[in-house]
Amino acid sequence: MPTVAEVLRLEPVQRGHPQVVAGSGGLDAPVRWAHAIEFADAARLLRGGELVLTTGIALPDEEPLLGAYVAGLAGVGVSALAVELGRKYTGGLPAAFIAAAEGRGLPLIVFTREVPFIEITEAVHALIIDDQLEQLRASARLHEV
């Protein structure tokens, strides 16, 4: 599976001018899926390995609740969280948000430019499928030998 670092190099992701603001030690985490979700209780709907994309519009303002949001995502094992600035957060993410992600080792990425999440999910999913196809080809070659 591709890593968070590999996903960050994808052209649609680069158009959002991504900046890793926390959890840079986790950029080698594998990305199993990319999912755009705008719920404060998103963790209950995830399985782990996701790159979570959000504008933050539904996230709470209270610091303890932001911490709980990050803890929930880290607890289910998401690979990274990417927040697009401009809708809710215009001047950057709250310090408590960044600190919570850093404390959990969760890569937290901000997009400083608007980027259609559908373009990111399509590119990530194509990368995942290409990787799986290559694994199948390698398995077939091994079987033939």
N, C-alpha and C positions, 0 to 999 in steps of 0.2 A: 504494500500500500504506500501511496505517497506520504511524505511527511509534511508537517506544517510549513517547514522551510521551503519545500518544493512547491507547495501551493502558493506561497507568497511570491514566487517568481512567475506565476502564470500572468499572461498579458491582461486579462480582465481584472485580476486582482491589482496589478500594478497601476491600472488606470485610476484606482481609488486612492493612490498615493498612501499605501499602508505604512503605519509606524507601529512597531512593537513597543508598547509602553510598560509591559510587565510580563514576567514569566518567560524571559528569553531563553532560559535553560531548558524549556520544554519544546523547543522548535523541532526536535527530532521525533516528536510524537506522531504516530501514524494517523492519517485521516481516512476513516472508513466511509464517511458521507459528509455532505454539506447541507445544512438545513437553516432556512430563514424562519425565525420564530419570534413573535412579539408578545410573549407572555412572561409575567414576573415569576410564574411557577413552572417554567419550561422544563426543568429537570425531570419532572414526573413523566414527560412525554419522550424522553431521550433514552438511548441505550448505551451510549459511550462511543468514543471514536469520532464524534461529529465535530465539524467546524461549524459553530453556531454564528449565524449572521443576524444582526439586529440594528435597528435605528435607535433603540433604547426608549422609544415612545411610551411603552407600557411599564417601564421599570420604576420602582419606587424612588422617592426623593430622600427618604430617611436612610442615614448611613448604616444602621444595623440591618435594615432590610436589603440594602445593596450587598452587604456582606453575606447575608443569607442566600441571596440569588447566586453569587459567585460560589459559595460553599456547595450549594446544590448542584451546580454544573460540574464542579470539580469532583464532587462525590459520586456522580454517575460516570465520570471518566471522559468528559468531552475533551477533545484534542486542543481546541482553542476557541476563544470568543472574539468576534470582530464586531465592532460598533462603528456605525457610520455617523460622523458628526454632521450637524445641520438641522436635524428635526428637533430633538430634545436637548442634546448637548451641542452647544454652538462654539464655545471657547475651549473645549476640552472636557475630559471626563473628570468627575469629582475625585479628589485625592483618596477618599475612602474606598472608592471603586478600584482604583489602581492598587492601593495597598492590599486589599482583599485578594486580588488576583495574584499579586506577587507573593503574598503569604501562603497561598495554595499551590504556587508553582504553575498556575494556569496562564498560558500565553494569552495576553490581552492585546488586541490589535485595534487601532483606530484607522478608519478611512477618512482622510481629510478632504476628499472629494467624493461627490455622489457617484455611485456606480450601481447599475442595475444588478441586484442580487441574482436574478435569473442567469445572467451571463457568468457570474462566478460559479453558481451551482452546476451549470452545464459544463464548464471547463473542468471543474473538480471531478465531476462524475465521469467525464470522458477520460480523464487521467486514471481514475480508479478502474474503469472498464478496460482500458488499454493494458494496465498492469495485470489484471486478471486474465486477459486474453494471452498475454505473453507467458504467464504461468502455465496456462493450459497447453500452449504450444511446446513449452519446455517439457512438460509432463508427457506429451505425445511423442516427442523426440526420444525421451528416455525410454518410453515404453517400446518404441520401434527398435531401439538398440538392444 
